[in-house]
Amino acid sequence: MSTNSTNVVTAGVNIDAPEKANPCSRIIKTKGRSLANWVGGLLILGALWWLGGYMLYINPDTTNFADFGPIPTFKAFPHLWSDGTIPNALSASSYRLFSALGIAIVCGIPIGILIGRSKVFREVSNSPFQLLRMVSPLSWEPIAVIVFLSWNQAIIFLLAIASVWPVAFATAAGLAKVDPAWFKVAKNLGANPWHILIHIILPAITFDILTGVRSALGVAWIVLVPAEFLGVTSGLGYSIADARETLSYDHLTAMVLVIGIFGYILDSSCALAIKKFSWHHKEEP
């Protein structure tokens, strides 16, 4: 055996290729790199935030706005939590968000299936649906206030009208990718429309439905805050408007941070659901 050999094999394991011999080390290395990048990104954002707050502080013309900085913001969190501002705002906004998202899912999935399965319905509905989709959700606010009995119902309507289209069109797009031969085979085997829906259509488009729900959640979350600026006395949007009126800039920035954190958690939860419940074994970016 040559002493210059570069590959040493001991007990059937190539010690010069530890990653191939131990897949766990490769997984740990990959996860560690992802975690380091995630933490690094947050640190960069925090540093830029601190720099912006410091520049506001040292400028005599803007020193009154120094509470926008990270230190005053984090100091405000215990007070906002203990007096119930954050829990109550999250509770009110979550109720509106998930109520609207439920309506969007219940309405959007059947609409999407009809668009994907019926050529006549697709051609007839395309123009009005595209027209309605392009109307800003907040444009419906004056009408919603007149039609609905309370601002709470009006906000739920605004969120639902904003989030139904991503669900519907994602469902239709997923159904368009299903092989038509599957339906022919199912009919030849005696499957009725209900069996086709439950055993073919829904399993085949689960990935697309969940992707549409994720997009709908993002749209609804963006619309939620400005929709709560007017007419209600609860929610994340109201908390921001109240902090602005009282010039509590640290409270305002803290609530903005709460919106970002909670929105990030919701989006990450949707991404995990897409990975777990869909048969597409693709890694989300």
C-alpha positions, 0 to 999 in steps of 0.5 A: 500500500502506497504511503502517498495514498490520499484516501484512507479507508478504515472499517469500510468508511472513507474518513477523507469523505466525512460528509458522505459517511455521515449525512447528519453532519451535512444536514447540521452544516446546512441548517447552521448556515441557514440559521447564521444567514437568518440571524445575520440578516436581522443583525444588519437590519437592526444595525441600520435601524439603530443608525437611523435612530442615532442620526435622528437623535444627533440632529437638533431638528429631528431629536424629538423623533429619536424615540423611533430608534430601537432602544426606546422601542424595545423599552416600550414593549413591557408597558404595551403588553402589561396594559393590554395594548398588544394582546387586545390589538392582536386579538381584534385584528386576528379575528378580522383577518381569519374571518375574512380568510375563511370567507375567501377560502370558502368562496375562492376554491369553488370559484377556482374549480369552476374556472378550471373545469368549465370553459364557458364559465371561464370565458364568461367570468374572466372579464368581470373577475379581472375588473373586480380584482384590479379594484383596490380593496380600500376603494370599497370602504365607503360602500362597505360602511353603508351596506354593513351594520358595523365597521367590524363587518365592513373591515372583514368584507374589505379583507375578504374581497382582497384575498378571494382572488389569489385563492381563486386564481391559484386554484384555477391555475393548479387545476389547469395543470392536472392531466385530463386523462385522470378524469377520463380514467376516473369516469371509466371506473365509475367515479361520480363528480363528488369522488372526482372532486375529493380523490383527484382534484383536491389532492392534485391542487393542494399545493396550488391552493395553499400557495394561493392562501399564502398570497391571500394572507399577505394581501389581507395582512397589508390591507388590514392595517389601513382598514383599521385606521378609521371607524374602529377602536381596536386592532393593530391599525387603531393602535398605530393611529392612536400612538400617532395622535398622542405623539408616542413614537416609541409605541408607534414603532413598537406596534409596527414591529409587532405587525412585522413579527406577527406577519412573519410568523403567519407567512412562515406557518403557511410555508410550513403547511405547503411543505407538509401537506402538499405532495410537491416535495420542493423546498420553499425559498 
